[in-house]
Amino acid sequence: MNEPTLARQRTQWGATLTLLLVFLAASLSLRAAVREVGAIGLTVGDLDRELEFYTRILPFEKVSESRTAPGAADELLGLSSTQTHSAKLKLGDEQITLTEHLAKKGRPIPADSRSFDHWFQHIAIVVRDMDAAYAHLRRHKVKHVSTAPQTLPAWNKDAGGIKAFYFLDPEDHVLEIIWFPPGKGDSKWQRSTTNVFLGIDHTAIVVSDTDGSLAFYRDLLGMRVVGGAENYGVEQEHLNQVFGARLRITALRAERGPGIEFLEYLAPPGGRALPANVKANDLVFWHTRLLVDGLDDFARQLRQGETKFVSTRVVPVPGDHSDASRSVIVRDSDGHALQLVEPGSSRGHEVLTSTVNAE
């Protein structure tokens, strides 16, 4: 065989190998990709009081209530002698979980928390009529974060016309109501209905560096960027009570479920990092469930990348005996907790909309 022929074959073999490696990398990425954003979990100090708020003042529906056996959730939550009492609630198509730790109470949300501290997280509840929703909240004397509902200005082509209002639940978890004008937000929020409160559009988290967070959520977890904006001005200042606020906002979604929205404060400086000693029983601990495939391989990949783990290892979901769903809780670079769930064979993606008693 002459030298030109050998050179051509080497080139062909090299191209084939490159294609195989690209295909393998794509396959691994697809296995690790988040299929669904599921229930958003809040740690609470008094479940009965929080249920009263979410089901009487807000129109969430209680789907189920459960308790874990002592110690059953220790490995998942990275704690010892845990015992939890949880409720799963639904609004529209979306769900949240409220979890009270019975054996070892955690700390309340810091009284001096600010909207630009890196532990900030909220859920955005879509409303059909902002005036009616705000009047309802006023009648029940909710604690304001915003001075009043704000309409983002028309010059902001990405967010102009959206109305929003921040407020607090009885334990100081931040919540938002949001109204989308036609042409903005998911089209399902424009369906005809008599309900005032419709569902959850997204959970928002403060990030210190958008590009670094995209490397985790988009490039590693496989979520897709669906929008963004840069918000500033007097309306933004009144919305989150941060003088001089200028935010870079990035919206991401999976195939199903609510979105995850990054809030990077370009100004002002001084947002505080999540304290290193925060535990899963502290009320500042939120976590978002993500459905993934190939959890063991994915967890190894995360450990190699020095991702921080809340769980000691991948474990069966406590209290779920039906088909061996498995789970692990990790933190992103700013400390926001994500519960990665691999469902058992019989329920597929429904594991994210079922009760996980370890909450």
Stockholm file with secondary structure:
# STOCKHOLM 1.0

chainA/1-359         MNEPTLARQRTQWGATLTLLLVFLAASLSLRAAVREVGAIGLTVGDLDRELEFYTRILPFEKVSESRTAPGAADELLGLSSTQTHSAKLKLGDEQITLTEHLAKKGRPIPADSRSFDHWFQHIAIVVRDMDAAYAHLRRHKVKHVSTAPQTLPAWNKDAGGIKAFYFLDPEDHVLEIIWFPPGKGDSKWQRSTTNVFLGIDHTAIVVSDTDGSLAFYRDLLGMRVVGGAENYGVEQEHLNQVFGARLRITALRAERGPGIEFLEYLAPPGGRALPANVKANDLVFWHTRLLVDGLDDFARQLRQGETKFVSTRVVPVPGDHSDASRSVIVRDSDGHALQLVEPGSSRGHEVLTSTVNAE
#=GR chainA/1-359 SS CCHHHHHHHHHHHHHHHHHHHHHHHHHHHHHHSCCEEEEEEEEESCHHHHHHIIIIISCCEEEEEEECCTTTTHHHHTCSSCCEEEEEEEETTEEEEEEEESSSCCCCCCTTCCTTSTTCEEEEEEESCHHHHHHHHHHTTCEESSSSCEECCTTCTTTTTCEEEEEECTTCCEEEEEECCTTSSCGGGGSCCSCSEEEEEEEEEECSCHHHHHIIIIIITCCEEEEEEEEESHHHHHHHTCTTCEEEEEEEECSBSCEEEEEEEEESCCCCCCCTTCCTTSTTCEEEEEECSCHHHHHHHHHHTTCEESSSSCEECTTCCSSCCEEEEEECTTCCEEEEEECCTTTGGGGGGSCCTTC
#=GC SS_cons         CCHHHHHHHHHHHHHHHHHHHHHHHHHHHHHHSCCEEEEEEEEESCHHHHHHIIIIISCCEEEEEEECCTTTTHHHHTCSSCCEEEEEEEETTEEEEEEEESSSCCCCCCTTCCTTSTTCEEEEEEESCHHHHHHHHHHTTCEESSSSCEECCTTCTTTTTCEEEEEECTTCCEEEEEECCTTSSCGGGGSCCSCSEEEEEEEEEECSCHHHHHIIIIIITCCEEEEEEEEESHHHHHHHTCTTCEEEEEEEECSBSCEEEEEEEEESCCCCCCCTTCCTTSTTCEEEEEECSCHHHHHHHHHHTTCEESSSSCEECTTCCSSCCEEEEEECTTCCEEEEEECCTTTGGGGGGSCCTTC
//
